[in-house]
Amino acid sequence: MGTLLSSIVRISGVLDRHAFTQNTRHPDQAQKMFLLQLIKKNRNTRYGKRYAFSSIANEKDFQTNVPVVEYSDIEPYIDQIKMGNRNVLTSEPVFMFNMTSGTTAHPKYIPVTRRGQKRTGRLMWHWLSCALSDHPSLLNKCFLSITGAATEGRCNTGIPYGSASGMIMTALPAVLRRSSAMPAAVSEITDYDIRYYVLARLAYEKSISFIATPNPLTLVKLAETAMEHQEEIIRSIHNGWLSGSLLDKDSWTNAGIPGVLRSALKPDRARAAFLEKILDKTGMLLPIHCWPDLTLIGCWLGGSIGFYRESLTKYYRSIAVRDIGYMASEGCIALPLKDAAPAGVLALQNNYYEFIPETQLGNAHPDILASWELKAGSCYKILLTNENGLYRYDINDIVKVEGFYHETPVISFLRKSGNFLNITGEKLHLNHCLSAINKLRSDFSLDIHQFRIVPDPTNLRYEFFLNIRSEIPEKSMHNALLTALDLSLCENNIEYDARRKSKRLNLPCIHIMDVSWKDEVSKEHLQFGQRDVQYKWLHLSAERTKADSKHIKYTILAIP
């Protein structure tokens, strides 16, 4: 199967690569054609009539006629689609919604058309083709894909909604889905701990050569779960069980495990013996030992999530890692072409793009630039227009142009727009905090597994909540720790530096958190509908949560 699949991917990849390369040499032509074809097709929709799509002949007309919008602006149109109305945003019917968290307590429902899904699938197939070219043994064994559920529910009219990652999986060709080591039904398990046990149990039964999941923390949790239950996993693989405590139908039902997974369970004594030897020799079931054919991990490397890339090395050692692409519920935006880099080539065939210079954010009339007008090294807010009914849609992301592939920008996701904290006007960005955290990591050899920063206006300081897995520096080093943290913030933010010098801000404090803090916070968010494979830890928070206060082991304060 691996040889056949590799051949199919290689052959189809030749055509994709040719079209992709041609577009990147002439991004202006590719983007103008994409826009005008899209506008023409949707000119008779309710949205198209309201904004006179029929009179749009070029990108200038598009900017004049169509406003920049956020979700709240188009929510009434989406509500119409959810009620069963057609020809609202797109002439093509909406067949599902990507459901994602919004800025309020209500989720966002991002429409998806079949044509939009097809474009996403082709881009992911192209990613796979490029990865296979660099890693020829990529598909020699099974591949492990961990995603959210493609269908989590249905609107009253029957239109399904689910996760973007699950939708992307369904968009891939059937020949690829059949080689997956993980049945789709696993994503339907709602209990956080049970789902990860089932993931580990089924994954460790297989020989894996490629892993793909959006969030690298998913793979850390998978490895930790497998080691926590390593003897039970080996025994269950040997006997063809899911677990010794889950042997009858009632126990499965009570645990919320789909019955369809029973067909995936068969005794595999040879695999169990292989894992038993690893356990006897090393004392733990590390993924790197259990999957000796593992060639590549695909996961996010950009933005704040890139902070966790180092966490993978503990369990997966030096296995190559490639960013799976800059993607959001609203669309797939960039295609990485090499390992260990968060940047990717702008996906010209998936969306029409506009960019607002970061330096002009907040201006009444900022410049709106096309993709062929960007400058290397500059940062921009990005706007999307695509097949799914989004027109000049602000996804609230800041990207950086890292360079160019032919004439097309290579971009990386930096952060969400407005991703900063403030006490006295210093505007402390997440990137400033990441630099400071990484400074502590390197200077003090700290294994900082998770962190959160919260402003404390009462004491005019920032609180750093740190989950540290390595040995904590001795008390005599605490002042040095705080000083290093403070100096890094000063070096990275001139406004913070000015306020420290003028004593408008005090030294930060550090809270050392206990081991259960991270999991409790994650579970709280998952209970409110966030998915573990897409859940992004909130590194900056306007205030403490109950879990933050509850799990403080001790606090490091400046000693006068």
C-alpha positions, 0 to 999 in steps of 0.5 A: 500500500505504501509504494502504491500510495507514494506513486499516486502522490508523486504522479499527481504532484507533478501537475500540481507543482507545475501550476503552483510554480507558474502562479508564483511567477505571476502572482498578479495575474493569478490573483486578479483571475481568481478574484474576477472569476469569484465575483462573476460567479457570485454576482447574483447572490444577496451579498453580491447584489448589495455590493454591486458585484456586477459592476466590479471589473478590477481589484480597485472596484472591488475595494470601492464596492465591498467593505472590510468586514469581521464576523459580526458584520456577516453573521446575519447572512450566515444566520440566513444560511443556517436557516436553509436559505440559499444564494446568500453569500455564494451561488454554490450551496454551503454544505457545512460550517467550520465552527470555531471560537469567537470573541464572545461566548457564541461560536463562529460558523464559517461556511464551507462550499464543496469547491472551497473544500476541494481547493483545501484538499488540493493544497494539502495534497500538494503539501504531501507531495512536496514532503514526500519528495524530501522524505521518500519513505514518508508513506512506507508505513501508516500515517497518524492524523489527529484532528477534531471531528468533521461533524460535531452537530447539525443546524436545524436545517441539517447542515453539519458543523465541525472542526476545520482540521476534521474537514481537511481530513475528509477533503483528502483523497480516499486512497490516503484516508484509508492508510490512516492509523486512526479511525475517524470515530476516535475524534467523537470521544468527548472525554479528554483523558479517555480520548487520549488513551484510545489514541495512544492504544490504537496508534501504538498498535501500528507502525507509523512513518508520518504524523500530522496534527495541528498542535504539537502539544497534542503529540506531547500529550499522546506520548505522556498518555502512552507512557502512563498506561504503557503496560496496559497498552501492551497487554491490550494489544496482545489480547485485542482489547481496548483496555482491561477495564473496557471489555463489555458494551456497557463500559464502552457506552458509559465511557462515550466510546463509539462502538464502531471502533470494535472492528479496529481491535484485533490481537497482535501478539507480535506487535505486543512483543516488540513493545515489550522488548522496548519497555524491558530495555528502556523502561518507557514507551517513547514514540521514537523507539516504538515507531522506528520508521517515523520520518516526519512530523507535520504540525504548526511551528509558527506564532506562539505555538512554535514555543512548544516545538522543543517539547517534541524533542523529548519524546520524538528526538531528532525526527524532522518537523515541517509546518503543516501550513498557515491555516485557519477555519476561514481558509488555508493561506500558505504552503511551507516547502521545507522542514523546520520553518514556520513560513510558507508560500502564499497559496494564490489558488485558495484565496484572494489576499489584501494586506494592511501594513501593521504600522498603519493599523488604527489609521482611518484610511490605511493603505490596502496592498495586494500580494505583489506589493509587499516588502520583505521583512514587513508585517501586515494584517491579512484580509481574505476573499474566497470560495466559501463566501468571505469577502475582504474578511478580517481574520485578525491575524498579523503576518510577516513577509520572510522573503519571496518564492519567485515573485510570491511572498513567503509569509509566517503567522506572527500573532493575532492582531492586538495580542498584547497586555497593557498597564501603563501604556507599554503595550507588552506583546506576546512576542516580547514575552516569548523572547523573555521566556526563551531567555530564561530557558537558555540562561538558566537551563529551565524546561519551561513547559507552559506559561501565562502572563497576567497584568497586576494593575494594583501592584503595577507589575506583570505576573508570570505563571510558569510550569517548569519541569526541570529543577528550580533554581535555588533561592539565591538565584531568584533575584537573578531570575527576575532580573533576567526576565525584566531585562529581556522585556526592557530590551524588547519593548522600549515603552516597557523599559521607559516605564521601568526606569521611571518606576511606573512599573515594578519588577515582575513576579514569577509563580511556579505552578504545580504539575496539574495546572496545565491539564486543569486549564486545558480541560476547562476550555475543552468543556466549553467546546474547544477542541484539543487538536486546535485549542491554543493555550491563552498565553496572555490573559487580562486576569487570573483564572481560578485554576491559575490561583489554585495551582500556585506552588510558590511565588518568587518576588524581588528581594529588596 
